[in-house]
Amino acid sequence: MALFHVRMDVDIPLDLDPGLRTQTLAKEKAYSQDLQRQGKWVHIWRIAGKYSNVSIFDVESPDELHDLLWNLPLFPYMTIDIMPLAKHPSSIK
């Protein structure tokens, strides 16, 4: 498995149809919670004061992460930064 630190900044257009916005947000929540239940989306933290989050993903490969992110319903409205993580030699875990 490979760990990735992912920051997602969301910028939904203000003129997006309210019905489409509601539907997209519901799909996003269901999809992200399913990935959390599967153990692929290990952690998610909101960045205070922003429509952004910092998450940790535990996936088989960069390709799997790519596919998971591209399937996020909010993906078209996101700027995403990804950092691959490696075990620190001083970690006791």
VENCORJO-V702605 format. One record per pair of residues at least 12 apart in sequence whose C-alpha atoms are under 10 Angstrom apart, sorted by the first residue. I is the first residue (numbers start at 1). GAP is how many residues later the second one is. If there is no record, write none. Layout:
i->I gap->GAP
i->I gap->GAP
This chain:
i->1 gap->39
i->1 gap->56
i->1 gap->57
i->1 gap->58
i->1 gap->59
i->1 gap->60
i->2 gap->38
i->2 gap->55
i->2 gap->56
i->2 gap->57
i->2 gap->58
i->2 gap->59
i->2 gap->60
i->2 gap->62
i->2 gap->63
i->2 gap->82
i->2 gap->83
i->2 gap->84
i->3 gap->37
i->3 gap->38
i->3 gap->39
i->3 gap->53
i->3 gap->54
i->3 gap->55
i->3 gap->56
i->3 gap->57
i->3 gap->58
i->3 gap->59
i->3 gap->62
i->3 gap->80
i->3 gap->81
i->3 gap->82
i->3 gap->83
i->3 gap->84
i->4 gap->37
i->4 gap->38
i->4 gap->51
i->4 gap->52
i->4 gap->53
i->4 gap->54
i->4 gap->55
i->4 gap->57
i->4 gap->58
i->4 gap->61
i->4 gap->78
i->4 gap->79
i->4 gap->80
i->4 gap->81
i->4 gap->82
i->5 gap->38
i->5 gap->39
i->5 gap->49
i->5 gap->50
i->5 gap->51
i->5 gap->52
i->5 gap->53
i->5 gap->76
i->5 gap->77
i->5 gap->78
i->5 gap->79
i->5 gap->80
i->6 gap->38
i->6 gap->47
i->6 gap->48
i->6 gap->49
i->6 gap->50
i->6 gap->51
i->6 gap->59
i->6 gap->63
i->6 gap->74
i->6 gap->75
i->6 gap->76
i->6 gap->77
i->6 gap->78
i->7 gap->37
i->7 gap->38
i->7 gap->39
i->7 gap->40
i->7 gap->45
i->7 gap->46
i->7 gap->47
i->7 gap->48
i->7 gap->49
i->7 gap->71
i->7 gap->72
i->7 gap->73
i->7 gap->74
i->7 gap->75
i->7 gap->76
i->8 gap->38
i->8 gap->39
i->8 gap->43
i->8 gap->44
i->8 gap->45
i->8 gap->46
i->8 gap->47
i->8 gap->61
i->8 gap->66
i->8 gap->67
i->8 gap->69
i->8 gap->70
i->8 gap->71
i->8 gap->72
i->8 gap->73
i->8 gap->74
i->9 gap->38
i->9 gap->41
i->9 gap->42
i->9 gap->43
i->9 gap->44
i->9 gap->45
i->9 gap->66
i->9 gap->68
i->9 gap->69
i->9 gap->70
i->9 gap->71
i->9 gap->72
i->10 gap->40
i->10 gap->41
i->10 gap->42
i->10 gap->43
i->10 gap->64
i->10 gap->65
i->10 gap->66
i->10 gap->67
i->10 gap->68
i->10 gap->69
i->10 gap->70
i->11 gap->40
i->11 gap->41
i->11 gap->63
i->11 gap->64
i->11 gap->65
i->11 gap->66
i->11 gap->67
i->11 gap->68
i->12 gap->39
i->12 gap->62
i->12 gap->64
i->12 gap->65
i->12 gap->66
i->13 gap->64
i->21 gap->53
i->23 gap->50
i->24 gap->48
i->24 gap->49
i->24 gap->50
i->25 gap->48
i->25 gap->49
i->26 gap->47
i->27 gap->45
i->27 gap->46
i->27 gap->47
i->28 gap->43
i->28 gap->44
i->28 gap->45
i->28 gap->46
i->28 gap->47
i->29 gap->43
i->29 gap->44
i->29 gap->45
i->30 gap->43
i->31 gap->37
i->31 gap->40
i->31 gap->41
i->31 gap->42
i->32 gap->12
i->32 gap->36
i->32 gap->37
i->32 gap->40
i->32 gap->41
i->35 gap->22
i->35 gap->33
i->36 gap->21
i->36 gap->22
i->38 gap->20
i->39 gap->18
i->39 gap->19
i->39 gap->20
i->40 gap->16
i->40 gap->17
i->40 gap->18
i->40 gap->19
i->40 gap->20
i->40 gap->24
i->40 gap->25
i->40 gap->28
i->41 gap->14
i->41 gap->15
i->41 gap->16
i->41 gap->17
i->41 gap->18
i->41 gap->24
i->41 gap->27
i->42 gap->13
i->42 gap->14
i->42 gap->15
i->42 gap->16
i->42 gap->17
i->43 gap->12
i->43 gap->13
i->43 gap->14
i->43 gap->15
i->44 gap->12
i->44 gap->13
i->51 gap->27
i->52 gap->26
i->52 gap->27
i->52 gap->28
i->53 gap->27
i->54 gap->26
i->54 gap->27
i->54 gap->28
i->55 gap->27
i->56 gap->26
i->56 gap->27
i->56 gap->28
i->56 gap->29
i->57 gap->27
i->57 gap->28
i->58 gap->27
i->62 gap->20
i->62 gap->22
i->65 gap->17
i->66 gap->16
